[in-house]
Amino acid sequence: MRCDVDTFAQMYEAIYKDLYRFALCMMKNTQDAEDAVSEAVLAAYENIRKLRDEKAFKSWIFTILANTCRKKLKLLNTKSGVEQEGAVKQPQQCPDYALALDVKKAFFILSEEEQTIVGLSVFGGYNSKEIGGMLKLNANTVRSKRSRALEKMECILR
């Protein structure tokens, strides 16, 4: 797809809040979420020519963001427990407008895959078929996993 800076900016502007909310739920930290969104947007801009249909932009950039978050989480998990000398541990912070504390706690109990499915469904507005395409899962499997994840959250919130 041919895309100039203005066109890319318009497409990004329409979804940037959803991207950030999704990243915040995945990363659990505002700074990490902002970094993930920045990396994903940069990667998307650099590879925009690979996108064939402008209508698929939202799904495409969410897939890039989900992959970026997974890579960053994997890197953070391998570094956890191994503090760099002199490093100051940053407190995890969440803005006031984020999800309610109880809902966040319930969300964070979910597995990474469940978080991705619920996040894409809730924040991205994707249906099971679209999520299945992004995650290379059957749409029925996505529905089952989403349903089980939401039931887990519901049990925790009771």
C-alpha positions as CSV (number, residue, x, y, z in Angstrom):
1,M,0.0,0.0,0.0
2,R,1.3,3.4,-0.8
3,C,0.9,5.7,2.2
4,D,2.2,9.1,2.9
5,V,2.9,10.5,6.4
6,D,-0.4,12.3,6.6
7,T,-2.5,9.3,5.7
8,F,-0.6,7.1,8.2
9,A,-1.1,9.8,10.9
10,Q,-4.8,9.9,10.2
11,M,-5.2,6.2,10.5
12,Y,-3.1,6.1,13.6
13,E,-5.0,9.0,15.2
14,A,-8.2,7.0,14.9
15,I,-6.9,4.2,17.1
16,Y,-4.1,5.5,19.2
17,K,-6.1,5.4,22.5
18,D,-7.1,1.8,21.9
19,L,-3.5,0.9,21.1
20,Y,-2.4,2.5,24.4
21,R,-5.1,0.8,26.5
22,F,-4.3,-2.6,25.0
23,A,-0.6,-2.1,25.6
24,L,-1.3,-0.9,29.2
25,C,-3.3,-4.0,29.9
26,M,-0.6,-6.2,28.5
27,M,2.5,-4.5,30.0
28,K,0.9,-3.5,33.3
29,N,3.1,-0.3,33.4
30,T,2.6,3.0,31.7
31,Q,6.2,3.4,30.6
32,D,6.4,0.0,29.2
33,A,3.1,0.4,27.4
34,E,4.2,3.7,25.9
35,D,7.4,2.1,24.7
36,A,5.6,-0.8,23.2
37,V,3.1,1.5,21.3
38,S,6.0,3.6,20.1
39,E,7.9,0.6,18.8
40,A,4.9,-0.9,17.2
41,V,3.9,2.4,15.5
42,L,7.5,2.8,14.2
43,A,7.5,-0.8,12.9
44,A,4.1,-0.3,11.3
45,Y,5.3,2.9,9.6
46,E,8.5,1.3,8.3
47,N,6.5,-1.6,6.9
48,I,3.4,0.1,5.7
49,R,4.1,-0.9,2.1
50,K,3.5,-4.5,3.1
51,L,-0.1,-3.7,4.0
52,R,-2.3,-4.4,1.0
53,D,-5.6,-3.0,2.2
54,E,-6.1,0.2,4.1
55,K,-9.2,-1.4,5.7
56,A,-6.9,-3.9,7.4
57,F,-4.8,-1.2,9.1
58,K,-6.3,-1.6,12.5
59,S,-6.0,-5.3,12.7
60,W,-2.5,-5.2,11.2
61,I,-1.2,-2.6,13.7
62,F,-2.8,-4.4,16.7
63,T,-1.1,-7.6,15.6
64,I,2.2,-5.7,15.5
65,L,1.5,-4.3,18.9
66,A,0.6,-7.6,20.4
67,N,3.8,-9.2,19.1
68,T,5.8,-6.2,20.4
69,C,4.2,-6.6,23.9
70,R,4.9,-10.3,23.9
71,K,8.6,-9.7,23.0
72,K,9.0,-7.0,25.7
73,L,7.3,-9.2,28.3
74,K,9.5,-12.1,27.5
75,L,12.6,-9.8,27.8
76,L,11.3,-8.4,31.1
77,N,10.7,-11.8,32.4
78,T,14.2,-13.0,31.6
79,K,15.6,-9.9,33.3
80,S,13.4,-10.2,36.4
81,G,15.3,-11.2,39.5
82,V,18.6,-10.0,37.9
83,E,18.8,-6.4,38.9
84,Q,21.5,-4.3,37.2
85,E,24.0,-2.8,39.6
86,G,22.9,0.7,40.6
87,A,19.6,0.4,38.9
88,V,16.6,2.0,40.6
89,K,13.4,-0.1,40.4
90,Q,10.6,1.9,38.9
91,P,7.3,1.6,40.7
92,Q,4.5,0.3,38.5
93,Q,2.0,3.0,37.9
94,C,-1.4,3.3,36.3
95,P,-3.2,6.5,35.4
96,D,-6.5,7.3,37.1
97,Y,-8.4,6.8,33.9
98,A,-7.3,3.1,33.5
99,L,-9.5,0.2,34.4
100,A,-10.8,-0.1,37.9
101,L,-8.3,-1.7,40.3
102,D,-10.4,-4.8,40.9
103,V,-10.9,-5.4,37.1
104,K,-7.2,-4.8,36.5
105,K,-6.3,-7.4,39.2
106,A,-8.6,-9.9,37.6
107,F,-7.3,-9.2,34.2
108,F,-3.7,-9.7,35.3
109,I,-4.5,-13.1,36.7
110,L,-5.3,-14.3,33.2
111,S,-2.6,-16.0,31.1
112,E,-0.8,-14.0,28.4
113,E,-2.9,-15.6,25.7
114,E,-6.1,-14.9,27.6
115,Q,-5.1,-11.3,28.1
116,T,-4.4,-10.9,24.4
117,I,-7.7,-12.4,23.4
118,V,-9.7,-10.3,25.9
119,G,-7.7,-7.2,25.1
120,L,-8.2,-7.5,21.4
121,S,-11.9,-8.2,21.9
122,V,-12.6,-5.4,24.5
123,F,-10.2,-2.7,23.4
124,G,-9.7,-3.5,19.8
125,G,-13.3,-4.4,19.1
126,Y,-12.4,-7.5,17.1
127,N,-14.6,-10.6,16.7
128,S,-13.5,-14.2,17.2
129,K,-12.7,-14.7,13.5
130,E,-10.5,-11.7,13.3
131,I,-8.7,-12.5,16.6
132,G,-8.3,-16.1,15.3
133,G,-6.7,-14.8,12.2
134,M,-4.2,-12.7,14.2
135,L,-3.3,-15.4,16.6
136,K,-3.6,-18.3,14.2
137,L,-6.4,-20.0,16.1
138,N,-9.8,-21.3,15.1
139,A,-12.6,-18.8,15.8
140,N,-14.4,-21.4,18.0
141,T,-11.2,-21.8,20.0
142,V,-11.0,-18.0,20.5
143,R,-14.6,-17.9,21.6
144,S,-14.0,-20.7,24.1
145,K,-10.8,-19.1,25.5
146,R,-12.5,-15.7,25.7
147,S,-15.5,-17.2,27.5
148,R,-13.3,-19.1,30.0
149,A,-11.1,-16.0,30.6
150,L,-14.2,-13.8,31.3
151,E,-15.6,-16.5,33.6
152,K,-12.3,-16.4,35.5
153,M,-12.4,-12.7,35.8
154,E,-16.1,-12.9,36.9
155,C,-15.2,-15.4,39.7
156,I,-12.4,-13.1,41.0
157,L,-14.7,-10.1,40.9
158,R,-17.5,-11.8,42.9
